[in-house]
């Protein structure tokens, strides 16, 4: 497996771009519909992370998945920071909580029940 193969690099860039664009357009479309129906102004989920980010911290901290970022900041980081008064511990606990959320999401999306498997153990 050659990770520096131009085909692999272009394929990954294309996949990341398509994911970013689909999240941007999809979340903006949902926000537009909800705003039109309720009159509420909603926060943008993503803010052009692929092409407007200036650094990795700008990508992850200000442009990618702002809803979850703000929820983790308000719900985990700030309370932990107030409780222990150490940035590193609060950041580690927040990172762990984010990992739990991601694992739960993957488990819900891709869990395969035994009755969905064939005799060889694969999904049927």
C-alpha positions as CSV (number, residue, x, y, z in Angstrom):
1,X,0.0,0.0,0.0
2,X,1.6,3.2,-1.2
3,X,0.1,6.1,0.9
4,X,1.8,8.7,-1.2
5,X,0.3,7.5,-4.5
6,X,-1.3,10.4,-6.3
7,X,-4.4,8.3,-6.8
8,X,-4.9,7.7,-3.1
9,X,-4.3,11.4,-2.3
10,X,-6.7,12.6,-5.0
11,X,-9.3,10.1,-3.9
12,X,-9.1,11.1,-0.2
13,X,-9.2,14.8,-1.2
14,X,-12.3,14.2,-3.3
15,X,-14.0,12.2,-0.6
16,X,-13.2,14.9,2.0
17,X,-14.5,17.6,-0.3
18,X,-17.7,15.8,-1.1
19,X,-18.3,15.1,2.6
20,X,-17.7,18.8,3.5
21,X,-19.9,20.1,0.7
22,X,-22.7,17.7,1.5
23,X,-22.6,18.7,5.2
24,X,-22.5,22.4,4.4
25,X,-25.3,22.3,1.9
26,X,-27.4,19.8,3.8
27,X,-27.1,21.6,7.1
28,X,-27.7,25.0,5.5
29,X,-30.8,23.6,3.8
30,X,-32.2,22.3,7.1
31,X,-31.4,25.6,8.8
32,X,-33.1,27.5,6.0
33,X,-36.3,25.4,6.2
34,X,-36.4,25.5,10.0
35,X,-35.7,29.3,10.0
36,X,-38.5,29.9,7.4
37,X,-41.0,27.7,9.4
38,X,-40.2,29.1,12.9
39,X,-38.5,32.4,12.4
40,X,-35.6,31.3,14.6
41,X,-32.0,32.0,13.5
42,X,-30.0,28.9,13.7
43,X,-26.2,28.4,14.1
44,X,-24.4,27.0,11.0
45,X,-23.1,23.4,11.5
46,X,-20.1,23.8,9.3
47,X,-18.5,27.0,7.9
48,X,-16.6,26.1,4.7
49,X,-14.0,24.0,6.6
50,X,-12.2,22.6,3.5
51,X,-11.3,25.9,1.8
52,X,-11.6,28.7,4.3
53,X,-9.5,27.2,7.2
54,X,-6.1,28.7,7.8
55,X,-4.9,26.1,10.2
56,X,-5.9,22.7,11.8
57,X,-7.1,24.6,14.9
58,X,-9.2,26.9,12.7
59,X,-10.6,23.8,10.9
60,X,-11.6,21.9,14.0
61,X,-12.3,24.7,16.4
62,X,-14.2,27.3,14.3
63,X,-15.4,25.7,11.1
64,X,-16.1,21.9,11.6
65,X,-19.3,20.8,13.4
66,X,-19.9,23.9,15.4
67,X,-23.0,22.6,17.0
68,X,-21.2,19.7,18.7
69,X,-18.1,21.9,19.4
70,X,-20.2,24.4,21.3
71,X,-22.2,21.7,23.1
72,X,-19.0,20.0,24.3
73,X,-17.5,23.3,25.3
74,X,-20.6,24.4,27.3
75,X,-21.5,20.9,28.6
76,X,-18.1,19.4,29.4
77,X,-15.1,21.7,29.0
78,X,-16.3,24.7,31.0
79,X,-17.8,22.8,33.9
80,X,-14.6,20.7,34.1
81,X,-12.5,23.8,33.9
82,X,-14.5,25.3,36.7
83,X,-14.3,22.1,38.8
84,X,-10.6,21.3,38.5
85,X,-9.2,24.6,37.2
86,X,-6.7,22.8,34.8
87,X,-7.0,23.3,31.0
88,X,-5.2,20.0,30.2
89,X,-7.6,17.9,32.4
90,X,-10.7,19.7,31.0
91,X,-9.4,19.2,27.4
92,X,-8.7,15.5,28.1
93,X,-12.1,14.9,29.6
94,X,-13.8,16.8,26.6
95,X,-11.7,14.7,24.1
96,X,-12.9,11.5,25.9
97,X,-16.5,12.7,25.9
98,X,-16.2,13.4,22.1
99,X,-14.8,9.9,21.6
100,X,-17.8,8.4,23.5
101,X,-20.2,10.4,21.3
102,X,-18.5,9.3,18.1
103,X,-18.4,5.6,19.2
104,X,-22.0,5.7,20.2
105,X,-22.9,7.2,16.8
106,X,-21.0,4.5,14.9
107,X,-22.5,1.7,17.0
108,X,-26.0,3.0,16.4
109,X,-25.4,3.4,12.6
110,X,-23.5,0.2,11.9
111,X,-24.6,-2.3,14.5
112,X,-25.6,-5.6,12.9
113,X,-28.1,-7.8,14.7
114,X,-27.5,-11.6,14.7
115,X,-30.6,-12.2,12.6
116,X,-29.2,-10.0,9.8
117,X,-26.2,-12.3,9.4
118,X,-26.0,-15.4,7.2
119,X,-24.4,-18.7,8.1
120,X,-20.9,-17.5,7.4
121,X,-21.4,-14.4,9.8
122,X,-21.7,-11.8,7.1
123,X,-24.6,-9.4,6.5
124,X,-27.2,-10.8,4.2
